[in-house]
Structure formats: C-alpha cells, structure tokens
Amino acid sequence: MTETTLSMPGDPLSLQRKIMQIAWIGLGNMGGPMAVNLVLAGHVVRGVDLDAALAQKAASRGVAAVDTIEQAVVDADVVFTMLPRGEHVKAVLTGPDGVLAHATADALIVDSSTISTHLARELHEAVRETGRRFLDAPVSGGVSGAVAGTLTYMVGGRADDLQSARPYLDILAARVVHAGKPGSGQAAKVVNNMMAGVNLVGMCEGAVLAQRLGLDPNVFHSIATMSSADSWMVRNWYPIKSVVETAGVNRDFVGGFSVALMHKDLGLAVDAGSETGTPLEFAMRARDAMAALIDAGLADRDCTVFVKVIDGSLPPPIADLASTSH
C-alpha cells in the first residue's frame, strides 16, 4: 500500500485518506464504471478484462488497464471481482493463474458478482485457507447506480472484514448492508433479483395495457410511482419511450442489465427454491420468459426488451416463441 494521502473535497474536517492499490477484475457494464469511481476518489486501480474494448474504455477514464490477473493483483490491498457467472469467479480466484496464486498474503478479496450461495460459501473457505480475507458482496441498483455510485451492497462475511472494505464500498454505494454470515450477501441478492424479475414481467404487461386503455404514459407513470404499483423497476426501467431517462427502451435496449443476466439470476433463485423446498411458480415463469428471449437471439439486450413481447412489436416467430413461456 502506498503511504500517499489526499484530502477529498467535502471530507469532514478535511480528513486525509490513504491512496490504496486496488485490483479490479471484470470491466463490463457494472464493473467498468465502479472501477472508474474508485479512480475518481483518488485510488490507483489496475483493471483487467478479457474484452480489450472494455479494458480500453476503462483506461480512457483513468483505470490502469493490464493484460493479466497477476499484473492486476500484484501489491494490491484489495481485489474486486465483477464477473458474469459463478464459474468465472471460481476460475479467476482459484485457477492456476488466478488471484490466489498471485495476490498479497493479506489481500482482501471482494466478489461483487451474482453467484450461488453455496459457491460463495465454498469461495470463503478457499480464500480463508490461504490466510486471505473474502466477502461475498453483490450489488443492486443497475448500471445507472454503478455510474452514479448509488448502489446497494449486500455483504456476507465477517464484520471486521466488512469494516476493512467499507472505505471502498462507501465510494461505490449509497447503502452497505451486512447481510450476515458467509453466503448471506448472495442469498439476499438472489431473492432480491427474483422479486425484481417477477416485477419486471408485470411492469411490462402493465405499461402496455395502460397505453392500450388510452392512458398517457407519463401521466400513468406519475400515478404508479405515487401508488401501490410503485417500485424501483417502475421508477428506473419503465419500458415506454421518453418516460424514464434511464430506461433501456430509450437506447433500443442496448446495454443495461441483459436478458442473459436476468435469466441467470432467476435460475439461481429457482435452484435455491428447489434446494429449500420453496415453490416459486412466478419466478419460474419469469425465468422461462427470459430463456425464450435468449433463444430468440436477444440475450445481450436490456431485459426490459420483454415489453416487445407484450406489445407484439417483435417479429411474429420471436414473439410466438417468447409468449409460449409467459
């Protein structure tokens, strides 16, 4: 860790903060802006991603893009991972050229991906066996929250490890919640995203129905956000053009939280339901709707593209395929 300090604007009593060496693995739609926010806070961030274009984009905002995990984690005080799937996280952490092979002996590793609870617990054990520290710390708030630094962190692991991570998490998030023991962060995220996915499907149906009943979308949206239909989804992802600035519909469903990721998260919830004997009929239907969109070639689109199934604007074969699972 470098001993350099800096005074951050607005810090109470002009408190000095240490500039930390941070490694960031995974510079996609979420990870990229999160790494940049740490740079903007004055830290040194070395980032790596298999996609050279994503690495270059982060580099243009001040992240020191490197080619290997070893280069990213050397001398890093904290290592963040933000990756698409659990198998990616496991390989990056435990593989022969992974984080545990090269990180400093006392590194704090924070996984902000969304993975299964049992894998999170497995990784806690694997990391702690090496003498290092680990937190399963997924986030909620979408790409807009990642950019604005207003995410919610759900953290599983030891309280003292969370205390060590808080200076960084507080830069990235408006809320940091200790969910409990190892795996609890992922448990909270799986349930949260299951509820969000079911909400997404209902919101798309309601948005189209409101239009077809002759309601002005902006007027109805204002009613919904002041009534029992209000939700984070409605306020941030309402799928009718020019109603909510951050909604995917305004950018032709490019970027944002993808169909593939929503399908993955709903699948994790369905698996957890099976493991715990919990019936999750609506979660299964939402998962199957996302699966149909993947089969239709829309895996990389913002998940609110589901609205095109409801309004019939997808080509007929695709609409038929998606609607069979709804």
Buried (B, 14 or more C-beta within 10 A) or exposed (E): EEEEEEEBEEEEEEEEBBBBBBBBBBBBBBBBBBBBBBBBBBBBBBBBBEEEEBBEBBBEBBBBBBEEBBBBBBEBBBBBBBBBBBEBBBBBBBEEEBBBBBBBEEBBBBBBBBBBBBBBBBBBEBBBEBEBBBBBBBBBBBBBBBBBBBBBBBBBBBEEBBEBBBBBBBBBBEBBBBBBEBBBBBBBBBBBBBBBBBBBBBBBBBBBEBBEEEBEBEEBBEEBBEEEBEBBBBBBBBBBEEBBEBBBBBEEBEEBBBBBBBBBBBBBBBBBBEEEEEEBEBBBBBBBBBBBBBEBEBBBBBBBBBBBBBBEEBEEEBBEBBBEBB
